[in-house]
Amino acid sequence: MVMSASAETVRPVIRLRGRSYVAFVFSPVVPIADWLSELDATLKGSPGFFVGKPIVLDLSAVDLSPLAITHLIKSIESRNIRVLGLEGVEQARLSLGMPPLLSGGRHCAVQEIEPEKPQLQQPTSLLLDQPVRSGQSIVFPDGDVTVLGAVSSGAEIVAGGSIHVYGALRGRAMAGINGNSAARIYCQKIEAELVAIDGYYQTAEQIDAALRGRAAQARLEGHSMKIVALN
């Protein structure tokens, strides 16, 4: 029996399948900088929450130029978040390289983001048994800083907890830098250039002149800083 020398060409079959995924939808609002700050706060509580998850960017609430859209996408992706697609914007505002314009999405319930509770850390402290001189910067984000001497003008103390100065405080003291609003600043003689707690601050011009040269403490009451004399 003679067999044919010709062989049929076997081509792979391309199969198209439908598959559904739940995507998170980001709906930015203006000002975009504030919205990104809120995103950063969410990521701070759950750094890996959006990793590997499809994200759709809904631009229907903002009126952004193509350049601004490009900048926004890059800002999101710089936070290790991949934008899968866009919606709520005209195709004419999109350019090559942008995620595709999507349509037909439907609302669905998603689990709310619950920031992970930070691990409690044992309090630590840093003791400096000599003055802090002008030009020196002491940064200790893990706890309290105690200075057994003066802090000169032009010097700086930065602490995650409270700051205690057993001398004149003439430079800058910034306590509670990691969001510790309960931190305080104590000094034997307040002549500070600046005192700050958890981002709230007062400069030398704002500190009550009647307190100058006196023992004092600074603390937060709500969203304002109070500096009072130590009797």
C-alpha positions as CSV (number, residue, x, y, z in Angstrom):
1,M,0.0,0.0,0.0
2,V,1.4,3.4,-0.9
3,M,1.0,6.1,1.6
4,S,0.7,9.8,0.7
5,A,3.9,11.8,1.4
6,S,1.9,15.0,2.0
7,A,1.0,15.8,5.6
8,E,-1.7,17.9,6.8
9,T,-0.7,21.1,8.6
10,V,-1.9,21.0,12.1
11,R,-2.5,24.5,13.5
12,P,-3.1,25.2,17.2
13,V,-6.7,26.2,18.0
14,I,-7.1,29.6,19.6
15,R,-9.8,29.3,22.2
16,L,-11.4,32.4,23.6
17,R,-12.9,32.1,27.0
18,G,-14.8,34.5,29.2
19,R,-13.8,35.0,32.8
20,S,-14.9,37.4,35.4
21,Y,-12.9,39.1,38.1
22,V,-13.9,41.5,40.8
23,A,-12.0,44.8,40.2
24,F,-11.7,47.7,42.6
25,V,-12.8,51.0,41.2
26,F,-10.9,54.1,42.2
27,S,-13.0,57.3,41.8
28,P,-10.6,60.2,42.4
29,V,-11.9,63.7,43.3
30,V,-10.3,67.1,43.3
31,P,-8.0,68.2,44.6
32,I,-6.1,65.2,43.3
33,A,-3.2,65.8,45.7
34,D,-5.5,65.3,48.7
35,W,-7.0,62.2,47.1
36,L,-3.6,60.7,46.7
37,S,-2.8,61.6,50.3
38,E,-5.8,59.6,51.4
39,L,-4.7,56.7,49.2
40,D,-1.3,56.9,50.9
41,A,-3.0,56.7,54.3
42,T,-4.9,53.6,53.2
43,L,-1.7,52.0,51.9
44,K,0.1,52.8,55.1
45,G,-2.4,50.7,57.0
46,S,-2.4,47.9,54.4
47,P,0.7,48.2,52.2
48,G,0.0,45.0,50.2
49,F,-3.8,45.2,49.9
50,F,-3.9,46.3,46.3
51,V,-1.0,44.2,45.1
52,G,-2.1,41.9,42.3
53,K,-5.7,43.2,42.3
54,P,-7.3,44.6,39.2
55,I,-8.0,48.3,39.5
56,V,-10.3,50.4,37.3
57,L,-9.9,54.2,37.4
58,D,-13.3,55.9,37.2
59,L,-12.7,59.5,36.0
60,S,-16.3,60.6,35.8
61,A,-16.1,62.9,38.8
62,V,-13.1,64.9,37.5
63,D,-12.4,66.9,34.4
64,L,-8.7,66.1,33.6
65,S,-6.6,66.9,30.6
66,P,-4.8,64.1,28.8
67,L,-1.6,65.2,30.5
68,A,-3.2,65.2,33.9
69,I,-4.7,61.8,33.3
70,T,-1.2,60.5,32.4
71,H,0.2,62.0,35.6
72,L,-2.5,60.5,37.7
73,I,-2.0,57.0,36.3
74,K,1.7,57.3,36.9
75,S,1.2,58.5,40.4
76,I,-1.0,55.5,41.2
77,E,1.3,53.1,39.5
78,S,4.3,54.5,41.4
79,R,2.5,53.2,44.5
80,N,2.7,49.6,43.1
81,I,-0.9,49.7,42.0
82,R,-1.6,48.6,38.4
83,V,-4.5,50.3,36.6
84,L,-6.3,47.7,34.5
85,G,-8.6,50.1,32.7
86,L,-10.3,53.4,32.6
87,E,-13.9,54.5,32.6
88,G,-15.9,57.7,32.8
89,V,-13.8,59.6,30.3
90,E,-13.9,60.3,26.5
91,Q,-11.8,58.1,24.3
92,A,-10.4,61.4,22.7
93,R,-8.6,62.2,26.0
94,L,-6.7,58.9,26.1
95,S,-3.4,58.4,24.4
96,L,-1.3,55.4,23.3
97,G,0.1,53.5,26.2
98,M,-2.8,54.3,28.6
99,P,-4.9,51.5,30.0
100,P,-7.9,50.7,27.8
101,L,-11.3,52.4,28.1
102,L,-13.8,49.9,29.7
103,S,-17.5,49.9,29.7
104,G,-20.3,47.6,31.0
105,G,-19.0,47.3,34.5
106,R,-21.6,46.6,37.2
107,H,-21.6,47.4,40.8
108,C,-20.9,44.6,43.3
109,A,-20.2,44.3,46.9
110,V,-16.6,44.3,48.0
111,Q,-15.0,43.9,51.3
112,E,-14.2,47.1,53.1
113,I,-10.6,47.8,53.7
114,E,-9.6,47.5,57.4
115,P,-6.2,48.8,58.1
116,E,-4.0,46.4,59.9
117,K,-3.5,47.3,63.5
118,P,0.1,48.3,64.2
119,Q,2.2,46.1,66.4
120,L,2.7,47.5,69.9
121,Q,6.3,48.2,70.5
122,Q,8.1,48.5,73.8
123,P,8.8,52.2,74.5
124,T,12.4,53.2,74.2
125,S,14.2,56.3,75.0
126,L,17.4,58.2,74.2
127,L,19.4,60.0,76.8
128,L,21.8,62.7,75.9
129,D,24.0,63.8,78.8
130,Q,25.4,66.8,77.1
131,P,24.0,69.9,75.4
132,V,22.9,69.8,71.8
133,R,24.9,72.4,69.9
134,S,24.0,74.6,67.0
135,G,23.9,72.7,63.7
136,Q,23.3,69.3,65.4
137,S,20.2,67.3,64.5
138,I,19.1,64.5,66.8
139,V,16.6,62.2,65.2
140,F,15.1,59.4,67.3
141,P,11.8,58.1,65.9
142,D,11.4,55.2,68.3
143,G,10.6,57.0,71.5
144,D,11.4,59.8,73.9
145,V,14.5,62.0,73.9
146,T,15.9,63.4,77.1
147,V,18.6,66.1,77.0
148,L,20.5,66.8,80.2
149,G,21.5,70.3,79.1
150,A,20.5,73.0,76.7
151,V,19.4,72.8,73.0
152,S,21.1,75.7,71.3
153,S,19.7,77.9,68.6
154,G,20.0,76.2,65.3
155,A,19.9,72.7,66.8
156,E,17.1,70.3,66.3
157,I,15.5,67.4,68.3
158,V,13.1,65.1,66.5
159,A,11.4,62.3,68.4
160,G,8.7,59.7,68.0
161,G,7.7,60.2,71.6
162,S,8.1,63.1,74.0
163,I,11.1,65.5,74.4
164,H,12.5,66.5,77.8
165,V,15.1,69.2,78.0
166,Y,16.7,69.9,81.3
167,G,18.0,73.2,80.2
168,A,17.1,76.0,77.8
169,L,15.3,75.0,74.7
170,R,16.5,77.5,72.1
171,G,16.4,75.4,68.9
172,R,13.7,73.3,67.4
173,A,11.9,70.4,69.1
174,M,9.5,68.1,67.2
175,A,7.8,65.4,69.1
176,G,5.4,62.6,68.2
177,I,6.5,62.6,64.6
178,N,5.0,59.2,63.9
179,G,1.5,60.4,64.7
180,N,1.8,60.2,68.5
181,S,-0.5,63.1,69.5
182,A,-0.1,62.2,73.2
183,A,3.6,63.2,73.1
184,R,4.7,66.3,75.0
185,I,7.6,68.7,75.1
186,Y,9.1,69.7,78.5
187,C,11.9,72.2,79.1
188,Q,13.4,74.2,81.9
189,K,13.5,77.4,79.9
190,I,11.5,77.9,76.8
191,E,13.2,80.1,74.2
192,A,12.5,77.8,71.2
193,E,12.6,78.6,67.6
194,L,9.9,76.1,67.0
195,V,8.0,73.4,68.9
196,A,5.9,70.8,67.1
197,I,3.8,67.8,68.1
198,D,2.3,65.4,65.6
199,G,2.6,68.0,62.9
200,Y,1.1,70.9,64.8
201,Y,3.6,73.6,65.6
202,Q,4.2,77.0,67.0
203,T,7.1,79.3,66.0
204,A,9.0,81.7,68.3
205,E,6.7,84.5,67.2
206,Q,3.6,82.5,68.2
207,I,4.8,81.5,71.6
208,D,3.4,83.7,74.4
209,A,6.0,86.2,75.3
210,A,5.1,85.8,79.0
211,L,6.4,82.2,78.9
212,R,9.8,83.2,77.5
213,G,12.6,82.0,79.8
214,R,10.2,80.0,82.0
215,A,9.8,76.2,82.5
216,A,7.1,75.1,80.2
217,Q,5.4,72.1,78.6
218,A,3.7,71.9,75.2
219,R,0.9,69.4,74.5
220,L,-1.9,69.0,72.0
221,E,-5.6,69.6,72.9
222,G,-7.5,68.4,69.9
223,H,-6.2,70.2,66.8
224,S,-4.3,73.0,68.6
225,M,-1.1,73.2,70.6
226,K,-1.1,74.5,74.1
227,I,2.1,75.8,75.8
228,V,1.8,76.4,79.5
229,A,4.2,77.2,82.3
230,L,5.4,74.5,84.7
231,N,5.0,75.6,88.2
